[in-house]
Amino acid sequence: MSESKAYVRVDEHGVMRVADSRVMLDSVVAGFEQGYSPETIRQQYPALSLEDVYGAITYYLANRKEVDAYLERQAAVWQQWRSKSEEKPAPVVERLRALKKSRVSEAS
């Protein structure tokens, strides 16, 4: 009898990934929740097999409370990063904003 395949794993940063890929479970769940078929999701993520996509969706449906709690934590982390980057944007962002501002004022 063969060992069962893990369709979802947690990486060293606490991020849920699909199978052995770098694709986040968040991405597959988002596509599924938006009504995309597993075949369409597979096309969006070439690193995944169709089996991986179905496995991730099955995992999500079987562990909905756990995955929903994880997705809420992920949303909070992303919001913290957004707030942090808005408070102190990277130097390249500052340069791009200044360039855009100068072009807008030149066009006026």
N, CA, C and O atoms as a GROMACS GRO file, in nm:
protein
  432
    1MET      N    1   0.085  -0.118   0.000
    1MET     CA    2   0.000   0.000   0.000
    1MET      C    3   0.089   0.124   0.000
    1MET      O    4   0.187   0.130   0.075
    2SER      N    5   0.057   0.222  -0.082
    2SER     CA    6   0.139   0.342  -0.092
    2SER      C    7   0.101   0.443   0.015
    2SER      O    8  -0.010   0.442   0.068
    3GLU      N    9   0.196   0.530   0.044
    3GLU     CA   10   0.174   0.636   0.143
    3GLU      C   11   0.085   0.743   0.080
    3GLU      O   12   0.099   0.774  -0.039
    4SER      N   13  -0.007   0.800   0.158
    4SER     CA   14  -0.096   0.902   0.101
    4SER      C   15  -0.020   1.033   0.079
    4SER      O   16   0.071   1.067   0.154
    5LYS      N   17  -0.060   1.104  -0.023
    5LYS     CA   18   0.004   1.228  -0.063
    5LYS      C   19  -0.055   1.344   0.017
    5LYS      O   20  -0.176   1.351   0.037
    6ALA      N   21   0.031   1.434   0.062
    6ALA     CA   22  -0.015   1.554   0.132
    6ALA      C   23  -0.041   1.663   0.028
    6ALA      O   24   0.050   1.705  -0.043
    7TYR      N   25  -0.165   1.707   0.018
    7TYR     CA   26  -0.200   1.808  -0.080
    7TYR      C   27  -0.183   1.949  -0.027
    7TYR      O   28  -0.180   2.045  -0.103
    8VAL      N   29  -0.172   1.961   0.104
    8VAL     CA   30  -0.148   2.092   0.166
    8VAL      C   31  -0.040   2.073   0.272
    8VAL      O   32  -0.042   1.977   0.348
    9ARG      N   33   0.052   2.167   0.275
    9ARG     CA   34   0.158   2.165   0.375
    9ARG      C   35   0.175   2.307   0.429
    9ARG      O   36   0.134   2.404   0.365
   10VAL      N   37   0.234   2.318   0.546
   10VAL     CA   38   0.263   2.448   0.605
   10VAL      C   39   0.413   2.469   0.595
   10VAL      O   40   0.491   2.386   0.642
   11ASP      N   41   0.454   2.581   0.534
   11ASP     CA   42   0.597   2.606   0.517
   11ASP      C   43   0.658   2.664   0.644
   11ASP      O   44   0.590   2.680   0.745
   12GLU      N   45   0.786   2.697   0.637
   12GLU     CA   46   0.860   2.745   0.753
   12GLU      C   47   0.810   2.881   0.804
   12GLU      O   48   0.845   2.921   0.915
   13HIS      N   49   0.730   2.951   0.724
   13HIS     CA   50   0.676   3.081   0.764
   13HIS      C   51   0.530   3.071   0.809
   13HIS      O   52   0.466   3.172   0.836
   14GLY      N   53   0.478   2.950   0.815
   14GLY     CA   54   0.340   2.930   0.856
   14GLY      C   55   0.239   2.949   0.745
   14GLY      O   56   0.120   2.963   0.771
   15VAL      N   57   0.288   2.951   0.620
   15VAL     CA   58   0.200   2.970   0.504
   15VAL      C   59   0.159   2.834   0.450
   15VAL      O   60   0.242   2.745   0.431
   16MET      N   61   0.029   2.818   0.425
   16MET     CA   62  -0.021   2.693   0.368
   16MET      C   63   0.007   2.692   0.219
   16MET      O   64  -0.033   2.782   0.146
   17ARG      N   65   0.077   2.589   0.173
   17ARG     CA   66   0.114   2.572   0.033
   17ARG      C   67   0.050   2.445  -0.023
   17ARG      O   68   0.020   2.352   0.052
   18VAL      N   69   0.029   2.444  -0.153
   18VAL     CA   70  -0.031   2.328  -0.218
   18VAL      C   71   0.079   2.230  -0.258
   18VAL      O   72   0.171   2.264  -0.332
   19ALA      N   73   0.066   2.107  -0.206
   19ALA     CA   74   0.159   1.998  -0.235
   19ALA      C   75   0.303   2.044  -0.215
   19ALA      O   76   0.335   2.107  -0.114
   20ASP      N   77   0.389   2.013  -0.309
   20ASP     CA   78   0.531   2.050  -0.296
   20ASP      C   79   0.562   2.182  -0.366
   20ASP      O   80   0.679   2.217  -0.382
   21SER      N   81   0.458   2.254  -0.408
   21SER     CA   82   0.480   2.378  -0.483
   21SER      C   83   0.492   2.498  -0.390
   21SER      O   84   0.479   2.486  -0.268
   22ARG      N   85   0.517   2.614  -0.449
   22ARG     CA   86   0.519   2.741  -0.375
   22ARG      C   87   0.382   2.810  -0.383
   22ARG      O   88   0.365   2.918  -0.327
   23VAL      N   89   0.286   2.749  -0.450
   23VAL     CA   90   0.153   2.807  -0.467
   23VAL      C   91   0.082   2.806  -0.332
   23VAL      O   92   0.073   2.703  -0.265
   24MET      N   93   0.032   2.923  -0.293
   24MET     CA   94  -0.037   2.935  -0.165
   24MET      C   95  -0.178   2.876  -0.175
   24MET      O   96  -0.246   2.893  -0.277
   25LEU      N   97  -0.220   2.809  -0.070
   25LEU     CA   98  -0.355   2.755  -0.065
   25LEU      C   99  -0.456   2.868  -0.083
   25LEU      O  100  -0.563   2.847  -0.141
   26ASP      N  101  -0.424   2.987  -0.034
   26ASP     CA  102  -0.510   3.105  -0.046
   26ASP      C  103  -0.553   3.125  -0.191
   26ASP      O  104  -0.669   3.156  -0.219
   27SER      N  105  -0.459   3.107  -0.283
   27SER     CA  106  -0.485   3.131  -0.425
   27SER      C  107  -0.584   3.031  -0.482
   27SER      O  108  -0.676   3.067  -0.556
   28VAL      N  109  -0.566   2.905  -0.447
   28VAL     CA  110  -0.657   2.801  -0.497
   28VAL      C  111  -0.796   2.822  -0.437
   28VAL      O  112  -0.896   2.811  -0.508
   29VAL      N  113  -0.802   2.850  -0.308
   29VAL     CA  114  -0.931   2.872  -0.242
   29VAL      C  115  -1.001   2.993  -0.302
   29VAL      O  116  -1.122   2.989  -0.325
   30ALA      N  117  -0.927   3.101  -0.328
   30ALA     CA  118  -0.988   3.221  -0.387
   30ALA      C  119  -1.049   3.187  -0.523
   30ALA      O  120  -1.161   3.228  -0.552
   31GLY      N  121  -0.976   3.115  -0.604
   31GLY     CA  122  -1.029   3.076  -0.735
   31GLY      C  123  -1.153   2.990  -0.722
   31GLY      O  124  -1.251   3.009  -0.793
   32PHE      N  125  -1.148   2.894  -0.630
   32PHE     CA  126  -1.261   2.805  -0.607
   32PHE      C  127  -1.383   2.886  -0.559
   32PHE      O  128  -1.494   2.864  -0.607
   33GLU      N  129  -1.361   2.977  -0.466
   33GLU     CA  130  -1.470   3.060  -0.412
   33GLU      C  131  -1.529   3.152  -0.519
   33GLU      O  132  -1.646   3.190  -0.512
   34GLN      N  133  -1.448   3.190  -0.617
   34GLN     CA  134  -1.496   3.276  -0.726
   34GLN      C  135  -1.567   3.195  -0.834
   34GLN      O  136  -1.615   3.251  -0.933
   35GLY      N  137  -1.573   3.064  -0.816
   35GLY     CA  138  -1.646   2.980  -0.909
   35GLY      C  139  -1.564   2.921  -1.022
   35GLY      O  140  -1.620   2.862  -1.115
   36TYR      N  141  -1.432   2.935  -1.016
   36TYR     CA  142  -1.348   2.876  -1.121
   36TYR      C  143  -1.344   2.725  -1.106
   36TYR      O  144  -1.346   2.673  -0.994
   37SER      N  145  -1.339   2.656  -1.217
   37SER     CA  146  -1.329   2.510  -1.214
   37SER      C  147  -1.186   2.471  -1.176
   37SER      O  148  -1.094   2.550  -1.194
   38PRO      N  149  -1.168   2.350  -1.123
   38PRO     CA  150  -1.033   2.304  -1.094
   38PRO      C  151  -0.943   2.309  -1.219
   38PRO      O  152  -0.823   2.337  -1.208
   39GLU      N  153  -0.999   2.282  -1.336
   39GLU     CA  154  -0.920   2.287  -1.460
   39GLU      C  155  -0.871   2.430  -1.488
   39GLU      O  156  -0.757   2.449  -1.531
   40THR      N  157  -0.955   2.529  -1.463
   40THR     CA  158  -0.916   2.669  -1.483
   40THR      C  159  -0.811   2.709  -1.381
   40THR      O  160  -0.714   2.777  -1.415
   41ILE      N  161  -0.830   2.668  -1.257
   41ILE     CA  162  -0.730   2.698  -1.153
   41ILE      C  163  -0.597   2.635  -1.191
   41ILE      O  164  -0.492   2.697  -1.175
   42ARG      N  165  -0.601   2.514  -1.240
   42ARG     CA  166  -0.479   2.444  -1.284
   42ARG      C  167  -0.407   2.523  -1.393
   42ARG      O  168  -0.285   2.532  -1.393
   43GLN      N  169  -0.483   2.580  -1.486
   43GLN     CA  170  -0.423   2.659  -1.594
   43GLN      C  171  -0.354   2.784  -1.538
   43GLN      O  172  -0.253   2.829  -1.592
   44GLN      N  173  -0.408   2.840  -1.431
   44GLN     CA  174  -0.349   2.960  -1.371
   44GLN      C  175  -0.220   2.930  -1.295
   44GLN      O  176  -0.137   3.019  -1.276
   45TYR      N  177  -0.204   2.807  -1.252
   45TYR     CA  178  -0.088   2.768  -1.171
   45TYR      C  179  -0.023   2.644  -1.233
   45TYR      O  180  -0.050   2.532  -1.189
   46PRO      N  181   0.062   2.662  -1.332
   46PRO     CA  182   0.124   2.549  -1.402
   46PRO      C  183   0.208   2.458  -1.312
   46PRO      O  184   0.235   2.344  -1.348
   47ALA      N  185   0.250   2.508  -1.196
   47ALA     CA  186   0.329   2.424  -1.104
   47ALA      C  187   0.243   2.315  -1.040
   47ALA      O  188   0.296   2.221  -0.981
   48LEU      N  189   0.110   2.328  -1.051
   48LEU     CA  190   0.020   2.232  -0.990
   48LEU      C  191  -0.033   2.133  -1.093
   48LEU      O  192  -0.054   2.168  -1.209
   49SER      N  193  -0.054   2.011  -1.048
   49SER     CA  194  -0.124   1.914  -1.131
   49SER      C  195  -0.272   1.928  -1.101
   49SER      O  196  -0.311   1.989  -1.002
   50LEU      N  197  -0.354   1.872  -1.187
   50LEU     CA  198  -0.498   1.874  -1.162
   50LEU      C  199  -0.529   1.799  -1.032
   50LEU      O  200  -0.619   1.837  -0.957
   51GLU      N  201  -0.455   1.694  -1.006
   51GLU     CA  202  -0.471   1.620  -0.881
   51GLU      C  203  -0.442   1.710  -0.761
   51GLU      O  204  -0.514   1.704  -0.661
   52ASP      N  205  -0.336   1.793  -0.769
   52ASP     CA  206  -0.303   1.886  -0.660
   52ASP      C  207  -0.417   1.983  -0.634
   52ASP      O  208  -0.451   2.011  -0.519
   53VAL      N  209  -0.476   2.035  -0.741
   53VAL     CA  210  -0.585   2.132  -0.727
   53VAL      C  211  -0.706   2.067  -0.661
   53VAL      O  212  -0.762   2.121  -0.566
   54TYR      N  213  -0.745   1.950  -0.711
   54TYR     CA  214  -0.858   1.879  -0.650
   54TYR      C  215  -0.826   1.844  -0.504
   54TYR      O  216  -0.913   1.855  -0.417
   55GLY      N  217  -0.703   1.803  -0.478
   55GLY     CA  218  -0.663   1.770  -0.341
   55GLY      C  219  -0.670   1.889  -0.249
   55GLY      O  220  -0.715   1.878  -0.135
   56ALA      N  221  -0.626   2.006  -0.297
   56ALA     CA  222  -0.630   2.128  -0.216
   56ALA      C  223  -0.774   2.170  -0.189
   56ALA      O  224  -0.808   2.210  -0.077
   57ILE      N  225  -0.860   2.159  -0.290
   57ILE     CA  226  -1.001   2.194  -0.271
   57ILE      C  227  -1.066   2.097  -0.172
   57ILE      O  228  -1.143   2.139  -0.086
   58THR      N  229  -1.036   1.970  -0.185
   58THR     CA  230  -1.089   1.870  -0.092
   58THR      C  231  -1.042   1.901   0.050
   58THR      O  232  -1.121   1.895   0.145
   59TYR      N  233  -0.914   1.933   0.065
   59TYR     CA  234  -0.860   1.969   0.197
   59TYR      C  235  -0.936   2.089   0.253
   59TYR      O  236  -0.976   2.089   0.370
   60TYR      N  237  -0.957   2.190   0.170
   60TYR     CA  238  -1.030   2.310   0.213
   60TYR      C  239  -1.171   2.273   0.261
   60TYR      O  240  -1.213   2.316   0.368
   61LEU      N  241  -1.241   2.196   0.182
   61LEU     CA  242  -1.379   2.160   0.218
   61LEU      C  243  -1.385   2.073   0.344
   61LEU      O  244  -1.480   2.085   0.422
   62ALA      N  245  -1.287   1.988   0.364
   62ALA     CA  246  -1.285   1.900   0.480
   62ALA      C  247  -1.237   1.971   0.607
   62ALA      O  248  -1.264   1.925   0.718
   63ASN      N  249  -1.167   2.082   0.590
   63ASN     CA  250  -1.108   2.154   0.704
   63ASN      C  251  -1.144   2.302   0.700
   63ASN      O  252  -1.062   2.389   0.727
   64ARG      N  253  -1.267   2.328   0.665
   64ARG     CA  254  -1.310   2.466   0.638
   64ARG      C  255  -1.286   2.561   0.755
   64ARG      O  256  -1.237   2.672   0.734
   65LYS      N  257  -1.318   2.520   0.876
   65LYS     CA  258  -1.298   2.609   0.993
   65LYS      C  259  -1.151   2.646   1.008
   65LYS      O  260  -1.117   2.763   1.026
   66GLU      N  261  -1.065   2.546   1.000
   66GLU     CA  262  -0.921   2.568   1.014
   66GLU      C  263  -0.868   2.660   0.902
   66GLU      O  264  -0.792   2.753   0.928
   67VAL      N  265  -0.909   2.632   0.780
   67VAL     CA  266  -0.861   2.711   0.666
   67VAL      C  267  -0.917   2.852   0.672
   67VAL      O  268  -0.845   2.948   0.643
   68ASP      N  269  -1.043   2.868   0.708
   68ASP     CA  270  -1.100   3.002   0.720
   68ASP      C  271  -1.029   3.084   0.827
   68ASP      O  272  -1.004   3.203   0.808
   69ALA      N  273  -0.996   3.021   0.939
   69ALA     CA  274  -0.920   3.090   1.044
   69ALA      C  275  -0.782   3.130   0.992
   69ALA      O  276  -0.736   3.241   1.018
   70TYR      N  277  -0.717   3.041   0.919
   70TYR     CA  278  -0.587   3.070   0.858
   70TYR      C  279  -0.599   3.187   0.761
   70TYR      O  280  -0.515   3.277   0.762
   71LEU      N  281  -0.704   3.187   0.677
   71LEU     CA  282  -0.722   3.295   0.579
   71LEU      C  283  -0.746   3.429   0.648
   71LEU      O  284  -0.701   3.532   0.600
   72GLU      N  285  -0.816   3.428   0.760
   72GLU     CA  286  -0.835   3.552   0.837
   72GLU      C  287  -0.702   3.602   0.892
   72GLU      O  288  -0.675   3.722   0.889
   73ARG      N  289  -0.619   3.510   0.943
   73ARG     CA  290  -0.487   3.550   0.991
   73ARG      C  291  -0.402   3.606   0.878
   73ARG      O  292  -0.333   3.707   0.895
   74GLN      N  293  -0.408   3.542   0.762
   74GLN     CA  294  -0.332   3.590   0.646
   74GLN      C  295  -0.379   3.730   0.605
   74GLN      O  296  -0.296   3.816   0.574
   75ALA      N  297  -0.509   3.753   0.605
   75ALA     CA  298  -0.562   3.885   0.569
   75ALA      C  299  -0.512   3.991   0.666
   75ALA      O  300  -0.480   4.103   0.624
   76ALA      N  301  -0.504   3.957   0.794
   76ALA     CA  302  -0.454   4.052   0.894
   76ALA      C  303  -0.306   4.082   0.870
   76ALA      O  304  -0.262   4.196   0.883
   77VAL      N  305  -0.229   3.979   0.838
   77VAL     CA  306  -0.086   3.999   0.809
   77VAL      C  307  -0.068   4.090   0.689
   77VAL      O  308   0.014   4.182   0.692
   78TRP      N  309  -0.145   4.065   0.580
   78TRP     CA  310  -0.134   4.148   0.461
   78TRP      C  311  -0.173   4.293   0.492
   78TRP      O  312  -0.111   4.386   0.440
   79GLN      N  313  -0.275   4.312   0.575
   79GLN     CA  314  -0.317   4.448   0.610
   79GLN      C  315  -0.207   4.519   0.689
   79GLN      O  316  -0.184   4.638   0.668
   80GLN      N  317  -0.140   4.447   0.778
   80GLN     CA  318  -0.028   4.506   0.854
   80GLN      C  319   0.083   4.549   0.758
   80GLN      O  320   0.138   4.658   0.773
   81TRP      N  321   0.116   4.465   0.661
   81TRP     CA  322   0.220   4.498   0.564
   81TRP      C  323   0.180   4.619   0.480
   81TRP      O  324   0.262   4.706   0.452
   82ARG      N  325   0.052   4.624   0.439
   82ARG     CA  326   0.005   4.739   0.361
   82ARG      C  327   0.017   4.868   0.442
   82ARG      O  328   0.065   4.970   0.392
   83SER      N  329  -0.027   4.862   0.566
   83SER     CA  330  -0.021   4.981   0.653
   83SER      C  331   0.124   5.025   0.673
   83SER      O  332   0.155   5.144   0.669
   84LYS      N  333   0.210   4.928   0.696
   84LYS     CA  334   0.352   4.956   0.717
   84LYS      C  335   0.413   5.022   0.593
   84LYS      O  336   0.489   5.118   0.604
   85SER      N  337   0.381   4.969   0.476
   85SER     CA  338   0.439   5.024   0.352
   85SER      C  339   0.381   5.161   0.319
   85SER      O  340   0.448   5.242   0.256
   86GLU      N  341   0.257   5.187   0.361
   86GLU     CA  342   0.200   5.320   0.338
   86GLU      C  343   0.263   5.423   0.431
   86GLU      O  344   0.284   5.538   0.392
   87GLU      N  345   0.295   5.382   0.554
   87GLU     CA  346   0.359   5.472   0.651
   87GLU      C  347   0.499   5.511   0.605
   87GLU      O  348   0.537   5.627   0.613
   88LYS      N  349   0.574   5.414   0.559
   88LYS     CA  350   0.712   5.437   0.519
   88LYS      C  351   0.739   5.364   0.389
   88LYS      O  352   0.793   5.253   0.389
   89PRO      N  353   0.701   5.425   0.276
   89PRO     CA  354   0.721   5.359   0.147
   89PRO      C  355   0.870   5.340   0.116
   89PRO      O  356   0.955   5.415   0.164
   90ALA      N  357   0.898   5.241   0.036
   90ALA     CA  358   1.034   5.215  -0.008
   90ALA      C  359   1.083   5.333  -0.092
   90ALA      O  360   1.002   5.401  -0.155
   91PRO      N  361   1.214   5.358  -0.095
   91PRO     CA  362   1.268   5.470  -0.172
   91PRO      C  363   1.226   5.468  -0.320
   91PRO      O  364   1.200   5.573  -0.378
   92VAL      N  365   1.218   5.350  -0.380
   92VAL     CA  366   1.179   5.342  -0.520
   92VAL      C  367   1.034   5.390  -0.537
   92VAL      O  368   1.002   5.455  -0.637
   93VAL      N  369   0.948   5.359  -0.442
   93VAL     CA  370   0.809   5.405  -0.449
   93VAL      C  371   0.804   5.556  -0.439
   93VAL      O  372   0.728   5.621  -0.512
   94GLU      N  373   0.884   5.613  -0.351
   94GLU     CA  374   0.891   5.759  -0.338
   94GLU      C  375   0.936   5.824  -0.468
   94GLU      O  376   0.880   5.925  -0.511
   95ARG      N  377   1.037   5.767  -0.532
   95ARG     CA  378   1.087   5.821  -0.659
   95ARG      C  379   0.980   5.813  -0.768
   95ARG      O  380   0.962   5.907  -0.845
   96LEU      N  381   0.910   5.699  -0.774
   96LEU     CA  382   0.805   5.684  -0.874
   96LEU      C  383   0.691   5.782  -0.852
   96LEU      O  384   0.637   5.838  -0.947
   97ARG      N  385   0.654   5.803  -0.726
   97ARG     CA  386   0.547   5.900  -0.695
   97ARG      C  387   0.591   6.041  -0.734
   97ARG      O  388   0.512   6.118  -0.790
   98ALA      N  389   0.716   6.075  -0.705
   98ALA     CA  390   0.767   6.208  -0.741
   98ALA      C  391   0.770   6.225  -0.892
   98ALA      O  392   0.734   6.332  -0.943
   99LEU      N  393   0.811   6.122  -0.965
   99LEU     CA  394   0.814   6.126  -1.110
   99LEU      C  395   0.674   6.144  -1.167
   99LEU      O  396   0.653   6.224  -1.258
  100LYS      N  397   0.579   6.071  -1.114
  100LYS     CA  398   0.440   6.082  -1.160
  100LYS      C  399   0.388   6.223  -1.132
  100LYS      O  400   0.322   6.283  -1.217
  101LYS      N  401   0.417   6.274  -1.015
  101LYS     CA  402   0.370   6.408  -0.978
  101LYS      C  403   0.430   6.515  -1.072
  101LYS      O  404   0.360   6.608  -1.112
  102SER      N  405   0.557   6.500  -1.106
  102SER     CA  406   0.621   6.598  -1.194
  102SER      C  407   0.563   6.590  -1.336
  102SER      O  408   0.548   6.693  -1.402
  103ARG      N  409   0.531   6.470  -1.381
  103ARG     CA  410   0.471   6.454  -1.515
  103ARG      C  411   0.331   6.511  -1.519
  103ARG      O  412   0.292   6.571  -1.619
  104VAL      N  413   0.255   6.494  -1.412
  104VAL     CA  414   0.119   6.550  -1.407
  104VAL      C  415   0.125   6.702  -1.408
  104VAL      O  416   0.046   6.766  -1.477
  105SER      N  417   0.219   6.759  -1.332
  105SER     CA  418   0.229   6.906  -1.330
  105SER      C  419   0.282   6.961  -1.462
  105SER      O  420   0.247   7.073  -1.499
  106GLU      N  421   0.367   6.885  -1.533
  106GLU     CA  422   0.415   6.928  -1.665
  106GLU      C  423   0.302   6.927  -1.769
  106GLU      O  424   0.298   7.010  -1.859
  107ALA      N  425   0.212   6.831  -1.755
  107ALA     CA  426   0.101   6.818  -1.850
  107ALA      C  427  -0.004   6.927  -1.832
  107ALA      O  428  -0.081   6.956  -1.923
  108SER      N  429  -0.006   6.988  -1.714
  108SER     CA  430  -0.107   7.090  -1.686
  108SER      C  431  -0.076   7.223  -1.749
  108SER      O  432  -0.152   7.318  -1.733
   0.00000   0.00000   0.00000
